Amino acid sequence: MSDEALGRVSKGQFVRVATRRGASLRLTVDGDPVEAVEGDSLLAVLMLNGRAVRHLEFGGEPRAGFCLMGACQDCWVWLGDGERVRACTTLVADGITVWTDPRRSGHV
């Protein structure tokens, strides 16, 4: 499957400009291992790793979040246990699994 079909976008959509202090965390996003820093939001981790949260309904172009503060319902992702959370307001945790598409997660 192509990078675009998997929801990957070019690296650099977000770039970490300051070193964050915190433990290094490992998680899985759409089946791929990803590293994060304690205190990162799921949305930041997705954007730092070239991932789209969703795709536009009418053209398929990748989308990040919209409001980035938990008000718009645009950045829902699914955890490995099927729980749906907002990527912009959910902090990463070591070892979690995140799916950007519920059909791929097996929970829809």
C-alpha positions as CSV (number, residue, x, y, z in Angstrom):
1,M,0.0,0.0,0.0
2,S,1.3,3.5,-0.8
3,D,2.4,6.0,1.8
4,E,-0.5,8.3,0.8
5,A,-3.0,5.5,1.1
6,L,-1.7,4.7,4.6
7,G,-2.2,8.3,5.7
8,R,1.5,9.3,5.6
9,V,2.4,12.7,4.5
10,S,5.7,14.3,4.0
11,K,8.0,14.6,7.1
12,G,8.2,18.1,8.5
13,Q,4.5,18.9,8.7
14,F,5.4,19.6,12.3
15,V,9.0,20.0,13.4
16,R,10.2,19.9,17.0
17,V,12.1,23.2,17.4
18,A,13.0,22.8,21.0
19,T,14.3,19.8,22.9
20,R,11.7,18.4,25.2
21,R,12.7,16.9,28.5
22,G,11.0,13.7,29.4
23,A,11.2,10.0,29.1
24,S,11.5,8.5,25.6
25,L,8.3,6.5,24.8
26,R,7.6,3.9,22.2
27,L,4.2,3.3,20.7
28,T,2.7,1.9,17.6
29,V,0.8,4.0,15.0
30,D,-1.1,2.1,12.3
31,G,1.1,-0.9,12.9
32,D,4.4,0.9,12.7
33,P,6.7,1.6,15.7
34,V,7.1,5.3,16.6
35,E,9.0,7.2,19.3
36,A,7.7,10.1,21.3
37,V,8.7,12.1,24.4
38,E,6.7,12.0,27.6
39,G,4.2,14.9,27.5
40,D,3.6,14.8,23.7
41,S,0.1,14.8,22.5
42,L,-0.9,12.0,20.1
43,L,-1.6,14.7,17.5
44,A,2.0,16.0,17.8
45,V,3.4,12.5,17.5
46,L,1.4,11.9,14.4
47,M,2.4,15.1,12.8
48,L,6.1,14.8,13.8
49,N,6.1,11.3,12.1
50,G,4.5,12.3,8.9
51,R,1.0,10.9,9.6
52,A,-2.4,12.3,8.7
53,V,-5.2,12.0,11.2
54,R,-7.8,11.7,8.6
55,H,-8.6,12.4,4.9
56,L,-11.0,14.9,3.4
57,E,-14.3,13.2,2.5
58,F,-14.6,14.8,-1.0
59,G,-11.0,14.5,-2.3
60,G,-9.0,12.2,-0.1
61,E,-6.4,14.8,0.8
62,P,-4.7,14.2,4.2
63,R,-5.8,16.3,7.2
64,A,-4.1,17.1,10.5
65,G,-6.5,18.4,13.1
66,F,-8.5,21.5,12.8
67,C,-8.8,23.4,16.1
68,L,-5.9,21.6,17.9
69,M,-7.7,22.2,21.3
70,G,-10.3,19.5,21.6
71,A,-13.4,21.5,20.4
72,C,-13.9,20.4,16.7
73,Q,-14.2,16.6,16.7
74,D,-11.7,16.5,13.7
75,C,-8.9,14.4,15.2
76,W,-10.5,11.2,16.6
77,V,-8.1,8.2,16.7
78,W,-8.6,4.8,18.1
79,L,-6.5,3.1,20.7
80,G,-5.7,-0.6,20.6
81,D,-8.5,-1.5,23.0
82,G,-11.0,0.3,20.7
83,E,-11.4,3.4,22.8
84,R,-11.9,6.5,20.6
85,V,-9.9,9.6,21.8
86,R,-9.0,13.1,20.5
87,A,-5.4,13.1,19.3
88,C,-5.0,16.8,20.2
89,T,-5.9,16.4,23.9
90,T,-4.6,12.9,24.6
91,L,-1.1,12.4,25.9
92,V,1.0,9.5,24.6
93,A,1.8,6.6,26.9
94,D,4.5,4.1,26.6
95,G,3.4,1.0,24.7
96,I,0.1,2.1,23.4
97,T,-1.3,1.3,20.0
98,V,-3.0,4.0,17.9
99,W,-5.0,3.6,14.7
100,T,-6.0,6.6,12.6
101,D,-8.6,4.6,10.7
102,P,-11.1,2.5,12.6
103,R,-11.5,0.0,9.7
104,R,-7.8,-0.9,10.0
105,S,-8.0,-1.2,13.8
106,G,-10.6,-4.0,13.6
107,H,-13.0,-2.1,15.9
108,V,-15.6,-1.1,13.3
